[in-house]
Amino acid sequence: MFASFFKVAFRILVRDKLNTLINIFGLAIGLAFSIIIFLYVYNETSYDRFHKDADRIYRVGIRGEISDNRFNHAVTPAPLAEALKNEIPGVENSVRIARFGAWLVRRGDIGHNEDNIIFADRSFFSVFSFPLLSGNPEDVLSKPNSIVLSRSEALTYFGNADPVGKLLRIENDSTYYNVTGVMEDVPENSHMHFDMVGSLTTFGKMLHDDRWVINYLYTYFTARPGFTRDTLSSAIQALIPKYVLPDYHKFLGINPQTAGGRDDNYNFIIQPITDIHLRSTFTAEYEPVGNILYVYLFTALAIIILVLSCINFISLTTARSADRAREVSIRKIAGSEKNILIRQFLIESSVLAFLSMLLALFITELCLPAFNRYMGLDLRLSQLLNSSGVVLMIGLILIIGLFSGLYPALHFSSFEPLDVLQNHRRKYSGRTYFRSGLVLFQLFISIGVITMAGIVMGQYKYLIHKDLGFDKENLLIIRRPDGLKNQLEEYKKQISRYPGVFSVTNSTSIPGSIFPRIPYFLEGSSVTRNYSASHIFISYGFDSTYQLSVTSGRFFERSQPGDSSSCVINESMANRLGGQDLIGKNLVQLAAVPSKKHIYRIIGVVKDFNFEVLENPVTPMVMVLMPGNLEGYLSVRLHAGDPDPAIQDLKSSWEKYTTAYPFVSFFLDRDLQNRYNRVRETGRIFSVLSIVAMLIACLGLFGLVSYAYRRRGFEMGVRKAMGADPGTIILFEVRNIVLLLLVSSILAWIGVYFLIDAWLAGYAHKISLNAYYFFVPFMAVLLISLFTVYYQAHVAAHSNPAPALKYE
């Protein structure tokens, strides 16, 4: 019997080729897009799940406020890891991870500035499941000056030779690290990526293992089985009054006896490692993280797209109700029962779903490379083609077949044969309210997604083109000028004379990089009235190179030897300090080590400029002259035009002073632009969504109009017979589509406004929503919709009414 069902199903599908192709193509587009989004969601939600004990690994962050020092950091103090292991019963093991910037790594003639070096405790490979290809997990980081290389780095420095037991030279001095192991390259779906792991014990007392006020290490721990997150969190908070607050009171000079009445708060926040990539809101993250809201949103939209594809199938199938009605009636007269007819239609829809899935897999494989390039991802269809993926696809085919075929099956099998054979065109044509509602929903989704895509891309362009308060164009950044040591000033003088160079300066940080935050207070005021500010060491010419505006006082000058103990602050810091008559006053810098406390005389105030990403508002900043040549960046402002000759001159001069440190440079504007790749990716996914949603909506319109013309053939014939011209008929049909579009647009605009307003709330600097972002998508959808229905309206309006009237 089932073989007969399949034969009939294929005959029916082949007989009406156009509708079959439209149905298969519509479902395939929805399925292909859903598969791609599923791969994206799978990739986003798979982060850090490859660790053996992923469900028991946590990271500790800090959140709170003490005095004016606000905390929301992923980094923690050095003593925390040991205290967790020794004093919290639920903690099985702990590990600290540190990043100290770029390191020059050399072996023979091979030398590179390595950014992705981390330093960790010996328990690193016990807590995490990064596979070691050689070496003992318990011992590889047990001794100072030990280092583990990734497979790729081992090939870079040692080729095919075994690197274990060999030495690598770190920096340009006599420090050598012993290679104790080789690990597999870090998977893409890890929240931290690194190429080398060094032993943290190398730094000894420099780690400040007794200070709870210095936050710079990432702290992870493994929980013992049976201990919940809430239980662990409550236990860890007990460390705060015992260790943290006393050290902060000592640091700030607060009497512990009177500290009880303060409003200070401080909390350790424990975070499952599997939540870091999508759910972290901490600053000082190891690398940029994702957003779980995007995953929810894209998953919901993918499901909606798939449902709309199924709805189109129902719409296009029932549009042929008049044609199938006589077939069903004859089958009933011949003895077919209702349940047999239902099975026949369900098998037809399942065959259609199966063919659509095959086409969807082909489209996915075809489109994935372009999608990966467009999004900067590495998704592969092979991630889905496993046992669970195949089961999922089969289940999806059955669900779609059942969902898409059930309504047509019930609809067709309910026909009364006698009524159909007497007047099958009008009686069983049905009403269009439900069908119009489905199309309205499709247009609602299309307009909403296109509008959101435009706004997100508008925000991205705003972020990369916004005036930051300094000139970011033509700024070439050279890494590690500290490699020039005491020859830096001579190098700066030499390159300043080059025709393509306008000005040059060096600093410990650049806009978009990490700025350490240090508490300051005005001399003469209470130490408790301290304010946390970003701290940066700079050299002369920083103001001219970055084109900063001085609002009061002056900037650093070579002719003023006293400037070595002076500082320049930004407007935000000036406002914190009172805002008036600050020039000449002393600013005291608090330090964890009392001997390192500094006093700086304020000589100038500069206009606020955005030195952090634009999600954050401008915060207080203190600029101080650099004592010597510290690690950081050399900023070179080039004249407009072709930069290549100037860059080549800079490189040639660099190599005359040092060959130990490679010349590494990049343009600041491109670097800042890359920091908003997540916004760009979001906009691009919405753009792809827009195309798919619009295509499916067009198929829905096609089904609606096709159904309307089949149902109203007699009415159209009467209109033409009574003298209605084709233009009037076309206008009448187009009016209905425009009405649907207006209603769906209003609903979509309301929904988009609230969604986007909530999204933009996460940015301190954002675009203003205006009519342009809403009107342009409406016009685009209107034109595409009219183009979709015009052909059918034109054919119907110019057709001969005689056949329809004669038949009726």
DAPERA-V97135 format. One record per run of one state. SS is the DSSP state (H for helix, E for strand, - for the rest). FROM is the first residue (numbers start at 1). LEN is the number of residues. If there is no record, write none. Layout:
SS/FROM/LEN
SS/FROM/LEN
This chain:
-/1/1
H/2/14
-/16/1
H/17/29
-/46/8
H/54/3
E/57/10
-/67/2
E/69/5
-/74/2
E/76/2
-/78/2
H/80/8
-/88/3
E/91/8
-/99/4
E/103/5
-/108/2
E/110/5
-/115/2
E/117/4
-/121/3
H/124/4
-/128/4
E/132/3
-/135/11
E/146/5
H/151/8
-/159/8
E/167/4
-/171/5
E/176/8
-/184/12
E/196/4
H/200/8
-/208/7
E/215/9
-/224/5
H/229/24
-/253/6
H/259/3
-/262/3
E/265/8
H/273/7
-/280/3
E/283/1
-/284/8
H/292/27
-/319/2
H/321/13
-/334/4
H/338/38
-/376/5
H/381/3
-/384/3
H/387/27
-/414/3
H/417/7
-/424/9
H/433/33
-/466/9
E/475/5
-/480/1
H/481/16
-/497/4
E/501/7
-/508/9
E/517/6
-/523/8
E/531/8
-/539/3
H/542/5
-/547/3
E/550/4
-/554/7
H/561/5
E/566/5
H/571/6
-/577/9
E/586/4
-/590/4
H/594/3
-/597/1
E/598/9
-/607/14
E/621/5
-/626/7
E/633/6
-/639/5
H/644/14
-/658/7
E/665/3
H/668/7
-/675/2
H/677/35
-/712/1
H/713/9
-/722/4
H/726/35
-/761/10
H/771/27
-/798/4
H/802/6
-/808/1
